[in-house]
């Protein structure tokens, strides 16, 4: 009987060499168009923001880069299960995936928080800034980290034990004669509960690549149309500047023709500028739609 009890206790005891996963780890899954220094700086900023929000780090961004070796999180882009496996390898309970890149003067930044246990996407946020305003990402990262701290579960913030509960205040004697101490009024003590896994079921679906392809084609078509109208405008300008061969100060066009050419040139330049702006906006949108996630299990 004693042997059976000991066997059951050993079977239920956790393995001594398998520490529980705890903390988050930041992984850069894409940094297209950014230098290695810029990419590392963004990862450091994001890692510091989570630490500042009270969320423990399994490893900081520098330690991750040192331990990655030949492994590249970029091969796990859009693959939550792959990112979760990497996170577990670092002893993390959650993975913060940083997906960014540079398109012309815009830098879209996407931050996803995934449960390292099963790859569930717990949070997905996107922000776009210009190259000269990278400092604005600090506040974006801080907002993301504060919101992540409210998720609980694998990204629950670490709080010192002394702050988790307070000593109940002494009971005040009851004003009524003969009242028991338990009947005396008490001041309520608010003790934060350990946040377990969220009861909200997070359902994600496999994103289709068709919208991104269509948006990309739209960006390309707008760019081609912009160049076409630019060429038309330059042609009308050349017509305005053309002069008769034997009179350098006399235009080859009549006054009415010159007015028409000027109006056509202005219209063409306006349309070219509008289409160029549309091409940039659609290009940024297509790039931002590039990262996807697998459905949660």
ABEGO torsion letter per residue (X at the ends): XAAAAAAAAAAABBBAABBBBBEBBBBBABABGBBAAAAAAAAAAAAAAAAAAGBBBABBAAAAAAAAEABBAAAABGBAAAAAAAAAAAGBABBBBBBBBBBEABBBBBBBBBBAAAGBBABBBBBBBBAAAAAAAAAAAAAAAAAAAAAEEAABBBBBAAAABBBBBBBBBBABBGBBAAABBBBBBBBBBBBBBBABBBBBBBBBAAAAAAAAAAAAAAAAAAAAAAAAAAAAAAAAABBBAABAABBABBAAAAAAAAAAAAAAAAAAAAAAAAAAAAAAAAAAAABBBBBBX
